[in-house]
Amino acid sequence: MTTPTKRKILIVDDDARILRTVKAQVENLGYEANTASDGRAALALARTLEPDLVILDVSLDDSRPAAQKPLDGIEVLRRLRDASDVPVLMLSATNVAVVKVMALSLGADDYLTKPFEPTELAARIEAILRRVRKESPDDRVLSFQRVRLDTGARRIWKDGELVELTGIEFDILHALARRPGHVFTREKLIEAAWKGEYYGVAKAVDVHIGHIRKKLEDDPAHPTLVATVRGTGYRFEDTQIVES
């Protein structure tokens, strides 16, 4: 019998104590834990390791020479997002909403404030990995006049061209597309896309919708596929095609 491959988690923090603590928690959950203590090492590891999740501290203190621009967690997140859609859980000692929104706007999947309980960290990790786990091969393909979603492969096409979405962007769009024309509040999208296991700010939904529109709409400033229902939320407006 072939032993299942452990899912790989990359932990990035410049605090050695937190790095050891989180590493032990990740290993206790049955995952392979890899660590980095600065931004450049983290990016190099992410390229070679191809982790299933990155746990990334917002305030990395890069001690490299001044000639090399320091990389804090936000810059590392930005570069990760330029290269891949790997899920990212941000850690931070600040609970300021603007910092959360900044991290989420750059594509973080979740945000956890230090200090945190081991059970809460475990819950966040498991929730993210459940969301990105591929669905069974017989899941429905949702076809519309312009958009097609393959929920098994977690891929989306617009006008026949593949569109690259992050995991949470796909889940939000999938939630909307499963009920075209239905108005979803932000809270309902959190419940549907994050499976009710999201602890951030509801405004993050708006940020992710903005990213989806930039990738999907002909004119993101005047969206026709993901419409805003003022004062309520969002709805998906493409016309569905029922496949035989």
Rosetta blueprint (number, residue, H / E / L):
1 M L
2 T L
3 T L
4 P L
5 T L
6 K L
7 R L
8 K E
9 I E
10 L E
11 I E
12 V E
13 D L
14 D L
15 D L
16 A H
17 R H
18 I H
19 L H
20 R H
21 T H
22 V H
23 K H
24 A H
25 Q H
26 V H
27 E H
28 N H
29 L L
30 G L
31 Y L
32 E E
33 A E
34 N E
35 T E
36 A E
37 S L
38 D L
39 G H
40 R H
41 A H
42 A H
43 L H
44 A H
45 L H
46 A H
47 R H
48 T H
49 L H
50 E L
51 P L
52 D L
53 L E
54 V E
55 I E
56 L E
57 D E
58 V L
59 S L
60 L L
61 D L
62 D L
63 S L
64 R L
65 P L
66 A L
67 A L
68 Q L
69 K L
70 P L
71 L L
72 D L
73 G H
74 I H
75 E H
76 V H
77 L H
78 R H
79 R H
80 L H
81 R H
82 D H
83 A H
84 S L
85 D L
86 V L
87 P L
88 V E
89 L E
90 M E
91 L E
92 S E
93 A L
94 T L
95 N L
96 V L
97 A H
98 V H
99 V H
100 K H
101 V H
102 M H
103 A H
104 L H
105 S H
106 L L
107 G L
108 A L
109 D L
110 D E
111 Y E
112 L E
113 T E
114 K L
115 P L
116 F L
117 E L
118 P H
119 T H
120 E H
121 L H
122 A H
123 A H
124 R H
125 I H
126 E H
127 A H
128 I H
129 L H
130 R H
131 R H
132 V H
133 R L
134 K L
135 E L
136 S L
137 P L
138 D L
139 D L
140 R L
141 V E
142 L E
143 S E
144 F E
145 Q L
146 R L
147 V E
148 R E
149 L E
150 D E
151 T L
152 G L
153 A L
154 R L
155 R E
156 I E
157 W E
158 K E
159 D L
160 G L
161 E E
162 L E
163 V E
164 E L
165 L L
166 T L
167 G H
168 I H
169 E H
170 F H
171 D H
172 I H
173 L H
174 H H
175 A H
176 L H
177 A H
178 R L
179 R L
180 P L
181 G L
182 H L
183 V L
184 F E
185 T E
186 R H
187 E H
188 K H
189 L H
190 I H
191 E H
192 A H
193 A H
194 W L
195 K L
196 G L
197 E L
198 Y L
199 Y L
200 G L
201 V L
202 A L
203 K H
204 A H
205 V H
206 D H
207 V H
208 H H
209 I H
210 G H
211 H H
212 I H
213 R H
214 K H
215 K H
216 L H
217 E L
218 D L
219 D L
220 P L
221 A L
222 H L
223 P L
224 T L
225 L L
226 V E
227 A E
228 T E
229 V E
230 R L
231 G L
232 T L
233 G E
234 Y E
235 R E
236 F E
237 E L
238 D L
239 T L
240 Q E
241 I E
242 V L
243 E L
244 S L
